[in-house]
């Protein structure tokens, strides 16, 4: 795979949010860096909740790589059809981001055009990306995880962007409520709250 053009530490002013690049999104990010190669210069991006689709959309537009429409599946389909036509006339790449993981299009003309577009999908994170996501969310919150946190948490955490975010949020909340460092007893209770008792006790 070629060089990824998206900064690994993408932040907006006053915001600590950044994109973690891993196996779940690396191919998507690489494709966003070369929209001139897209069929009809159009791409449809789907993926699970909290996977960074909106942040990638903002980056794509801010870099001047083309037009982006976040939440395209909630936009009037006739309006989208006209936007697609305009993008073809202007020769400007068009990125359509879907809120859900699937997009059922009723308008036949739009459905055929979206079917011909490049289909991009963010997948589930692997272990390395889970670890990086835990670290990124903790850093964003100013949360210091105790030694061995990743070794303990990664095998027990659901491979879900939303679940990982909830886990770190819960660890942070429990640590503050108890006024104790975020060490194993806090990790275990946070896992139990998110995943259930059995998952928290896995060896």
N, C-alpha and C positions, 0 to 999 in steps of 0.2 A: 504494500500500500504506500502511496506517495505521502508527501508531507501534509499534515493537517494544517490548514490555514487558519482555523479558528483558535484564538488565544485560549489556552487552558484556564486562564484566570480572567474571564470576561466579567467585568463589573460595570454597572452604571453608577453615576455620581451619587454618593451617599448610600450605596447598596452593596452589601457584601456577597450577593448572589454570584455564583460562578458555575460554569458548565464543567462537569466531570466527564472526560472523554474516556471511553472504554469500548469493549466489544459490542455493547448494545447500541452504540450510536456512532461509532467511528466511520462506518461506510456512509451513513446519512450525512455526516459533517463533511466528508470528502466530496460527496455529490453536490452539496450546497455551495461548495467552493468553485464549481465549474458548471454553472447553469447553462452555458452555451451548448453543452452536450445533451441537454434534456430533449426528448421528443417533443416537438412543437413548443420547445422552451417552457414546458409546464411540468410541475411536479406536485404530487399529493403526499403530504406527510401525515402519518398516523402513529399512534403509540399510546402506551398506558398513561394514566394520570400521573402528574408530577414528574414526568420524564424529561422536562426541559423543552417541550415543543415551542412554547410561547417565547422563551428566551432565545432559542435558535431563530425563530421568526424575526424577532427584533434585531438580532445580529445581522441576518441576511439583508434586511431593509436598510439598516444603518450603514452597512458596507457599500450600499449602492449597487448591489448585485441584481436587483430586480424588485418587483412589487410583491408584497406578501399579504395574504388575507388570513388572519387567525380566526378560528371558529367558522371556517367556510361552510360546515354542515348546518349552521344556523342562519346562514344568509339566504335571502330569496334566490331561488335557482335561476330565474330569468335574469336577475341582476348579475349573477355569476357568469352566465352564458355570455352576456354583453361584455363583461370584464375580460373574459377569455378572448373574445373577438378583438377587443381593443388591444390586448397584449400582442396578438398576432400581427395586427396592423402596425404597431409601434416597434415590433421586434424586441420587446422587453420581456425577460423571463418572469414567470408568474408562479409563485409558491402558494399553494392552498393547504392550510393546516386544519386538520379535523379534530374536533374536541374528543369524540369517542374513538374507539379502536376500529370501527367500521363506518362506512358512509353509504347509506341507501339513497340513491338519487332517482327521483321520479321523472324528471324531464329527460326524454330520450336523447335530445341533441346534446345536452350537458353530459349525460351518462356516457355517451360514445366518446366524447372528447376527453373526459376524465379517465376513461378506460385506456385511452391511447397515451396518457401522460406517464411520466416516470413515477413509479410507486415506491415511496420511501417509508420505512417503518422502523421505529425504535423498539428494540427487543428487550428482553429481561437481562438485568445485569448479572455478570458472573462474579465469582468470589473476589477477584481483584477489584472489580468496579464497586462491589458492595463495600469493601474496605475503604475505598477512596470516597465513596458517598458518605459513609459514616463520619470520616474525618472532615469532609467539607461541611456537613451540617453542624458538626460540633464546633468547628472553627467559626462558622457564621454566627453561632450563638455565644461564642466566647466560653464554650464548655471545655474543660480539661478532663479528658478521659484518663482513668488510671492505667498503670502499666498492665499490659496483657489484654486490654479491652478488645482489640480487633480479633485476637486469637479466640477469645471467648464468644464474641458476638457474631462474627461472620458465619460460622457453621449453623447457628441457631436462628438466623434472621431470614424471613421470607424474601425471595428474590423479587421484590416489588419496590419501585421507587417511592410510592406513597407509604408503604410499611416501614421502610428505612427512615424516612423523614419523621414518621410518628414515633418510632423507637427512640431516636435521638431527642426528640421533643419531650418524650416521657422521662427519659433519663435525666434531662435537664430539670424538669419540673420536680421529680422526686428528690433530686439532690438539693434543690433550693428549699423545698418544703421541709426536709429533714435537717437542713443545714449541715450536710456532711459531704465529703468529696464523692465524686462519681466513681466508685469502686465496685467490686464484684457483687456485693449485696444489692446495690442499686441497679446494676445491669440486669441481675436475675429478676428482680421485681418488675422492672420495666418490660423485660421479655415476657414475663408471665401475664402482665396486663395486656400486651399486644398479641402475643402468640398463643397464650394458654400455658398451664403448668407443665405439661409434658414436654413441650418444646424448650422451655427454659431450663429443664433439668437434663437435657441431652448431654451425654459425655462428648 
